[in-house]
Amino acid sequence: MSQPDLFVVCRNCGSEVSPYVTECPYCGQRIRKRAPKIQRDDEGEPKPKKRRRRPRLSRLRANEIEGIAPDTRPYATALLVGISLLITVALSSGQVGLNEVGGAWLPLDDEPWRAITTIFVYDNLGYQFVALVAVAIFGTLLERRFGPAVPVLIFCAAGAAGAAAAMAVDLAPPLADLNVGYWILGGNGGALGLLAAWWVDDRRAARHDGDRGSDLIGVAVIAVVLLALPLAVAEASVVAGVVGALVGALLAPGMPLLSRR
């Protein structure tokens, strides 16, 4: 880097003067038209490049779980629960029956679509309460982690597969009247599908990312209650529950593909 001259010589009187003046202070001779720009010590040196900081996620807030958006409202899960509640309200009016709202009555010959509709239909409030609480809990957890499509897909796929399997096996619940047929109602298969999908994802995270601190004892209690429902409620099917859980577990590895994050 070139250094500025320490002095210049006046052509008129030969005196050494500062390079930053326009007139000689000794004889008044004009040396230059304008004073040169004063160069600072840091000018001319290459400026260090600013390092671009990688974007970082904000710190977790209190009671916030990694991978879950707590501010996201589980609209899809609420829709699943709401459809079932609306059907129950319609049934309570007495204007429609189980058959009209999509319930599956066995033996069933030519209406396979009822395997989907019957998972929203209940004729026992205790059964409905247990199933919908499980749907609300595990549907919300999955929706906040993977988005609204995941709980809807798993509940419908697991519930319909379980109901279809129960229709194919044609195995009557213990309390069913074998002489007049029986109903297969409710979403115990869909609820167990959501529970199984959540459990598979939670165990995968425990192996790779560390334990999330989930209450596995409470999850086990809910699973046992759902599996035991057919012993107390004739409309619930043990086949539907087992098949629904298997379908949910099989679909769990594909949940990140539908994730919005």
N, C-alpha and C positions, 0 to 999 in steps of 0.2 A: 504494500500500500504506500503511495507517494506521500511524503511529508510536506507541509507548507513551508515556504521560504521564511527564514528568521528575520531577514531585512531586505530592503531594496535600496539601490543607490540613486540618488537624485541626479539626473543628467545635467542639471543647471549648476548646482553647487558641489556635487560629489559627496554629499552627506548621506550617511546610512540612516534610513528612516523605517518606521514600521510598515510592514506590507499591507496593513489594514487601513491606511489613510489615503486620501485622494490628492492632498496638497502637501508639499514639503513644509514642515514647521519652521525651517531655517530661512528659506528664500521665497516661499510662497508659490513656487513653481508647481503647476498642475502635473501630477504624476500619472493619474488614470482617471477615467470618467466616473467610475463607481467603485466603491470598496468591495473587495472580494467577500464572499460568504464565509462566515466563521464556521469552520468544520469542527464538529464535536468529536470527542474521543471515540464514541460508539458508532459514528457514521462511517459508512464504507465497509463495515464488518458484516458478514452474513448473519442475518438474524436466525436464531435457533428455531427450528420448526416446532410448532406446537403439537404435542402428542394428542391425538384424538382419543378421548376416553370412551371406552366401550360403555354402551348403555347398561345400567345396572337396575335390577328390580328394587323397588322400595322394600324396606324392612317389613317383616310380618307384623301386623297389628295384634293387639291382645285378643286371645281366643281364636286367632286365624290359623287355619291348617294349610300347609303348603300344598299347592295344586288345586285349591278350592277357592272359588270366588264367592265370599260371604255376602256380597251385595247383590248377587244375581238371584232374582226371584224365580223359583221353580214352577214356571207357568205350565210346562208340559206335564209334570207330575200332578199338579193341581187339576189339570184337565182330566187325567185318568180317574182321579178320585171323584171329581165333580160329575162325570158322566154316570158313574155308578150311583151316586146319591140322587141324581135327577130321576134315574129309572126307579129307584126305591120310592121316591115321592109320587111318581106316576102310578106305581102299584098300590100305594096306600090310598089313592083316590078311589079305587074300586072300578075305574072305567076300563082298565086293561088288565090282562092276566099275564102270567109268566110266559106263555107261548107267544103272545103278541109282542112282548118286548125283547124276544130273542132267546129265551131260555131253551135249553136242550133237554128234551124228554126222550128217554130210551124205553123201548127200542126205537132207533132213528134210522130211517131208510134213505130218504132222498133230499135231505136238507143239511149238507155238510157245512154250509156257511154259519150254522149255529155254533160251531166250535169257536168262532171268534166273538160272536155277540154274547154268548152265555157267560163269558168271563167278567162281564159288567153287571150281571143279574144276580140278586141275592133274595132269598126268602127267609133268612134268619139274621136278625140284627146283630147277635153276638158274633156269628161267623163273619159278617160284613165288617164289623168293627175291627176284629183281629186282622183280617186280610188288608183292609185299607190303611190301618196304622203301619203295617209292614211296607205297603206300597209307598206310603208317604215318606217313611224314613229312608229307605234304600233308593227310592226313585229320586228324592231330593239330593242325596249324596252323589249319585251318579250324574245327575243333571248339572250340578255345580262343578263337577270335575270334567265332564265330557260334552256337555251341551244338551239341548232338549231332545234331540233325535234319539239318543241312546236309551233313556228309560222307556220311551214309547215303543221303540222297536223291540227291546227285550221283553217288556211286559206282554205285548201283543203276540210275539213269536212264541215265548215260553208258555203263556196261558193258552193260546190256541193249540199248540202242539200237545200240551197236557190234556186238554179237553178232547182233542181228536183221538189221542191214545186211549183215553178212558172209554170213549164211544166204541173204539175198535175192539178193546178187550171185553167190553160189556160186563164188567165186574161190579155187581151191586154193592153199595155201602152196607155196613152191618145193620143200619136202622131202616133200610129201604124195604118197601112192601114188594116182595118178589112176584106177587100175583098180578099186580096192576102196573108194573114198570116203575121207573124212578127218574128223578131229575138229576142232571149234572149241572151245577150252578157255581158261580163265583170264581174269583181270581186267586185261589190258593196256589195254583201252578204259576201264574204270572208273578205273584209276590215272592215265591221261592226262587223264581228265575232271577228277579232283581237282587235278592239276597245272595244267591250263588255268584252272580256276576260281580257284585261288590266284593265278596270274600276272595275271589280269585285275584282281582286287581289289588286288594289290600295285601295279600300274601306275596304277590309279585313285587310290590313296593318294599315290603319288609326284607326281601332277599337282595334287592339292588340299591334302594335308596335309604334304607333304615326303617325301623318300626315307627308307624304313625301314632302309636299309642291308642289304638282302637280297643273298644270294649268287646272282646271276642266272647266273653261269657254271656253278655247280653244278647249278642248275635246268635249264639247257640241256643239260648232259651227261646228266642223268637222262632228259630228254625224248628225246634222240637214242637212248639205249640202249633205251627202251621202243618207239620206232618201228622200231628195227632188229631187234627180237626175232624177227619172222616170218622173217627171213633165216636164223636159226639154229635156230628151234623150229617144227616143222610145225604144232603146235596153236595157235600165236599167229597172229592175222589182222591184216594191215596195214589192211584196211578197218575192222575193229573199233577199232583204235587211232586212226585219223584221225577217224572218226565220234564216238568217245567224247570226244576232245579238243574237237571242235566243240560237242558237247552241253554239256560242262562250261563252256566259254566263254560259251555262250548263257544258261546258268542263273546265272552269277556275279552279274549285276546284281540278281537277286532274293534273294541271300543275306541282306542286312540285314533283309528282311521276316520271316525266320525266326529272327532273332537274339534271344536271351534278355536282352540287355543294352541 
